[in-house]
Amino acid sequence: MELAYRDITYCKNVGAKRADILRKELSVTTALDLLRQYPYKYIDRSRFYKIAELDDEDTYVQIVGEVTEWHTIGIGKAQRLSATFFDGTHQCELVWFQGVKYVKLQRGVKYLLFGKPSRFQHIYNFVHPELTPWDKVTPEMTQGLEPYYNTTEAMKRHGLNSKAMRTIIAELLPELKMGVPDTIGADILQRYRLMSLTDAMINVHFPKDTLSMQNARARLKFEELFYVQLQILRQMKRREQNPGFTMPIVGSRFHALYKALPFELTGAQKRVIHEIHDDLKSGHQMNRLLQGDVGSGKTLVALMCCLLAVDNGYQTCIMAPTEILANQHYETLKAFLKPLGDAVHVALLTGSTSAKNRVPIHNGLMNGTIHILVGTHALLEDKVQWNNLGFVVIDEQHRFGVAQRAKLWTKNRRVAGDGHAMPDVPPHILVMTATPIPRTLAMTVYGDLHVSIIDELPPGRKPIQTIHYNLNRRAQVYAFMRKQIDEGRQVYVVYPLIKENEKMDLLDLQNGFNELCEAFPEYKISMVHGQMKAADKDLQMQRFVSGETQILVATTVIEVGVNVPNATVMMIQNAERFGLSQLHQLRGRVGRGGSQSYCVLLTDNEISSDTRKRMNIMVETNDGFRIAEADLQLRGPGDLEGTQQSGTPFDLHIANLATDGRLVALARQAAKDILDVDPLLEDEKNRIYKNQLDTLRIKQAYNWGEIS
């Protein structure tokens, strides 16, 4: 029976109980599924180390030597076995916390020690190492690359550890060598010099050498990324055919605002407006992602494009994730539009809008007198209907649920002159994010959207000076803060926690607020955090915005949507607890005026090498895209937008968006080349790709453009 159809129950060393566990834990149902569970690492069992050669970067090593002494501490479940291992010149410690009674040690016996070293008080130790008498060592234990497989606790309880997985997969090797049908055409295999699927499967599990393993992994990564990109690009081509409202006119309102601006748009802003207008006049629905670093002028670009729609007779909306951000957008738009008088009517709708004030908003939307509606989730309420919504801006879109955004599609209840409902035409969609997205991630997570980037800051903006200090220099930081406040400036102080957490031993927000009140008795201080009521939070924010308070103590609720040009200092307490992108977002709250601004990163006196790398990157650059790339490398692809800590929108078993950028680009180009010639995959030579797309279990990408 073919591996693709063999039920795992009937694979050797599996059986009914283990098969059930594999289905539940790994979604594995067939023998081929099992072979798609690729090793996550390999240990070179051909190399032997000396204890003197060990360093903190080593993962697993093997050493030959003797156990010179050992002793047991404690009784019962608390019993611990500690031993000294000597390799002829140096010694290390071995420790067992479990299964102590099964560990049998002998003096004068040569052992093969295998395990992961760690250092404690300048002595290397191994916790629960494998210790094998030399006369029991087999050739397989000291030759080649040994694969290791991810397992869960439930699997381990049923004996399905990495070694068991390796044994089960090894039993399939003879059938695998007979060949499996390939999933990529011969022309692509040849063009990109890729292994066949059969060779890749064999060498990913049981590589004959390092080069074979690397080539096998490259082939399998390419395959995963190729089908992800094929899916994304096929979706994009389909949607590019969606009808859209045609907006060719550059009208009086647009020109009036352009002439009234007290400054010149940057070249990047002008370029992006042209890109968006090209979409608006194409006759097809626009689905575009607008990226721009903090302070790059995305809101003004969104407003200019809203006016393009308004000048063509359509209504627009800007949806923000929080009331603070919605209010900020509303006030910003009103300030920009003031010279236009009554030519553009802007309204604000949030959860705090009273029932009395909602009535004129609902009426204004239906009769077309409201041109731009700014709001939060309140825009999605069933009662909110437009006369002719043609252009939608979604800011910081990852904060909205997919089903929620889908409601925007149904907000037009357009009726023809004869009283019949007109065909539904979706509004144009502009998605905005202030979080710079690395190119490889954008090609995947946002691969079905056209992308515009504002990569230029307005003239006159001074780069923010970033300083990294240890906590023992807090007094020096306070003195600097006082100097800035005395000069008429304001200061943010951000903490990672609201309540004290003894395990993390961090200065919590309330304690920090109290300490600052004691340190700065002559100044007024506000405090905001996510657990406050919206009204209380807004009141404290407004006190800071108006200049009534000089210091704002906060958690990351101020990461997005606070614009106080007079604030020149951002002090981040325990900066080691934040990711790079989050630190960059927080830093972007200052530097929004003409004065020199500063970001002070306070960390523990003892920090890890990864933390030091993050702090150094923040000190070295203000470039959000460079920081995002570094964050992707350090943390992986999962949390660059604050959506989740690990994983991607796709089932990637072997590819990694953080490290496989070159393969992402190659796979995307290969997919594009096919779809440019055969967008429906109808050619016989492309049938393999259509069939594979129909059967592959790829999670659908978050489709921000379709908002459904």
HELIX and SHEET records of a PDB file:
HELIX    1   1 ILE A    8  TYR A   10  5                                   3    
HELIX    2   2 GLY A   15  LEU A   26  1                                  12    
HELIX    3   3 ALA A   31  LEU A   35  1                                   5    
HELIX    4   4 ILE A   51  GLU A   53  5                                   3    
HELIX    5   5 GLY A   76  ALA A   78  5                                   3    
HELIX    6   6 VAL A  100  TYR A  102  5                                   3    
HELIX    7   7 TRP A  134  LYS A  136  5                                   3    
HELIX    8   8 PRO A  139  THR A  142  5                                   4    
HELIX    9   9 GLU A  153  ARG A  157  1                                   5    
HELIX   10  10 SER A  162  GLU A  171  1                                  10    
HELIX   11  11 LEU A  173  LYS A  177  1                                   5    
HELIX   12  12 ALA A  186  ARG A  191  1                                   6    
HELIX   13  13 LEU A  197  HIS A  205  1                                   9    
HELIX   14  14 THR A  210  ARG A  239  1                                  30    
HELIX   15  15 SER A  252  ALA A  260  1                                   9    
HELIX   16  16 GLY A  267  LEU A  280  1                                  14    
HELIX   17  17 LYS A  298  ASP A  311  1                                  14    
HELIX   18  18 GLU A  323  LEU A  337  1                                  15    
HELIX   19  19 LYS A  338  ALA A  343  5                                   6    
HELIX   20  20 ALA A  355  ASN A  367  1                                  13    
HELIX   21  21 HIS A  377  LEU A  380  5                                   4    
HELIX   22  22 GLN A  397  ARG A  399  5                                   3    
HELIX   23  23 VAL A  402  ALA A  406  1                                   5    
HELIX   24  24 LYS A  407  THR A  410  5                                   4    
HELIX   25  25 ARG A  439  VAL A  445  1                                   7    
HELIX   26  26 LEU A  471  ARG A  473  5                                   3    
HELIX   27  27 ARG A  474  ASP A  486  1                                  13    
HELIX   28  28 LEU A  509  ALA A  519  1                                  11    
HELIX   29  29 ALA A  534  VAL A  545  1                                  12    
HELIX   30  30 THR A  556  ILE A  558  5                                   3    
HELIX   31  31 ALA A  575  ARG A  577  5                                   3    
HELIX   32  32 LEU A  580  ARG A  587  1                                   8    
HELIX   33  33 SER A  609  GLU A  620  1                                  12    
HELIX   34  34 GLY A  624  ARG A  635  1                                  12    
HELIX   35  35 GLY A  661  VAL A  677  1                                  17    
HELIX   36  36 GLU A  684  ASN A  686  5                                   3    
HELIX   37  37 ARG A  687  THR A  695  1                                   9    
SHEET    1   A 2 LYS A  41  ASP A  44  0                                        
SHEET    2   A 2 LEU A 145  TYR A 148 -1                                        
SHEET    1   B 7 PRO A 117  PHE A 120  0                                        
SHEET    2   B 7 ILE A 123  VAL A 127 -1                                        
SHEET    3   B 7 GLN A  91  TRP A  96  1                                        
SHEET    4   B 7 ARG A  80  PHE A  86 -1                                        
SHEET    5   B 7 VAL A  61  ILE A  73 -1                                        
SHEET    6   B 7 TYR A 111  GLY A 115 -1                                        
SHEET    7   B 7 GLU A 130  PRO A 133 -1                                        
SHEET    1   C 7 VAL A 346  LEU A 349  0                                        
SHEET    2   C 7 ILE A 372  GLY A 375  1                                        
SHEET    3   C 7 GLN A 315  MET A 319  1                                        
SHEET    4   C 7 LEU A 389  ASP A 395  1                                        
SHEET    5   C 7 HIS A 428  THR A 433  1                                        
SHEET    6   C 7 ASN A 287  GLY A 292  1                                        
SHEET    7   C 7 HIS A 450  ILE A 454  1                                        
SHEET    1   D 6 GLN A 465  ASN A 470  0                                        
SHEET    2   D 6 TYR A 598  THR A 603  1                                        
SHEET    3   D 6 ALA A 567  ILE A 572  1                                        
SHEET    4   D 6 GLN A 490  VAL A 494  1                                        
SHEET    5   D 6 ILE A 551  ALA A 554  1                                        
SHEET    6   D 6 ILE A 525  VAL A 528  1                                        
END                                                                             
